[in-house]
Amino acid sequence: MALGWKLVIDSVNAPVLADFWAAALEYQVEDPTALIEQLLAAGQLPEAAVIEHNGRKNFRGLAAVRHPEDPFDETSGTGHGRRLLFQDVPEPKSGKNRLHIDIHSGPDGRDKLVAKLEELGATRVEEFDQGPAGHWWVMRDPEGNEFCVA
């Protein structure tokens, strides 16, 4: 049986980075408000562990995005499919990513997608044109994480 998984990405500001990636991938930001309110009411979560972002309650230092067509738990908002979890860490990013995301556009859509991602806060790093083997841009998200657009 195949195992479930999610990609966890270290961040400085998890909710803001989740917003970027939700827009970049056309995913949905998970909304844990109902779960947080339940935990607060039961005294199982201190107020200090909660922030508000875009009108929603969020766990401090955590935010996630999920594919809009994948199943999710309605109480917690947690996705059960394609999912990215952002977690704040104290240390800054150092060096090149050892793992990265490739975003694939439709035919003739790469340049439009790169422009959209720049409007969202990404920056271009380097373009690669390998002819029939592929043509892509290496980019950085707003926190400097490398990804490719093909």
N, C-alpha and C positions, 0 to 999 in steps of 0.2 A: 504494500500500500504506500502510495506517495505521501510525503509529509507536507503539512502546511508550513508556510514561512511568510515573513514580511521583511522588507529591507529597512534597517534602522540606520539613520543618518545623524551623526553628531552635529550639533548646531549651537549657535549663540543665542538665537531668538526663535525657538521652535514654531510658535504660531505664525510669525511673519514668513518664515521659510516654507511652512505648510501652505500658506496662501499662494506663494509663488508657484510651487509645484502643482497645486490643484489647478491653477490657471494654465500652467504650461502643458499639463497632460490632459486637461479637461476632466479632471477627477473631482470628487467632492471632499471638502474638509469634513472630517468626522465631528459630530456634535455630542460630546459626553455630558451635556447639561443635566439631563434627567438622572443619570447615574451619580453625578456629583451632588445634586440636590438630595438624592436618597441617602448617600453616605454622610453628608453634612447633618441631615435631620436625625440620623441614627447615632451621631457622635463618633463615627468611624473615620472621619477625615477632618483635620483642623482647617479653619478658614485660611490660614497662612499657606496651605497647599493648593489654593485655588486662585486663579486670575480670571479676569474677564477680557475677552478679545472679540471684537466685531459683534458685541451683544450676546455672546455665548459664554458660559462658564467653561473653563479649561483647567486641567491639571497643570500646575506650575511646572514649566520646563518640558512639557510634552505636548505634541500635537500630531495628528495623523491625517492622511488623505487616502481615499479608496476609490476604486473604479466604480462608476455610477451604476453599472449593470450587475455587479457582484452582490451576493447576499450579505446582510449585516444584521447585527443584533440591535433591535429597536430600542432596548433599554439603555445600552451603553453607547450606541452609535458605532461600535467596533466592527470593521469589515471582516469578512470571512474569505476574502479572495485577494486580488491584487491590491497591495497596500504598502504605503511608505509611512514609517514612524520617525518623527524628528524628536531628538532628546537633547536638551541643553547639557553641555559639558563645560567645566571650568577652563580647560586648556584650549588655546587657539589652534586652528588648523595648521599643520606643519607638513609641507611637502605635497607631492602629487597624490591624488587618490589612487588606491590600489584596485578599486572597483568603481565603475561609473555607469550611468544610465545613458542609453542611446535612444533618442526620440526620432521616430521615422515619420516623415511627412508623406503625403501622397505624391504622385508624379508631378513634377514641376512646382511643388509646393515648398521646397526647402528654403528658398530665399524669403518667401512670405512668412514662414514659420520662424526663421532667424530674426526677422524684423519684429514680429510679435513678441518673441522672447526678450529682445532688447527693450521693448516698451515696458515689459514686466520687471526689468531690472537686471537681466543677464548681460554679459559682455562677451564679445567675440575674442577668441584667442588666436586661432590659426585655421586656415582653410586647407583641406587636402583634396586633391583631384587625382584619383588613381584610374581614371578612365572607366573601362568596364568593371573594374574591381570595386568602384565606389567613389562617391563624392560627398564630403561631409565637412562640417564646421566643428571644431572643438570650441566650447563655450564655458563660461563660469556662471553659476547661479549667484544671487546676491551675497552669499557668504563665501564665495570663492571655490565652491566644489565644481570640479570639471565634469562636463557631460558632452555628448556629441549629438549633432543634428544632421541626419542624413536624408 
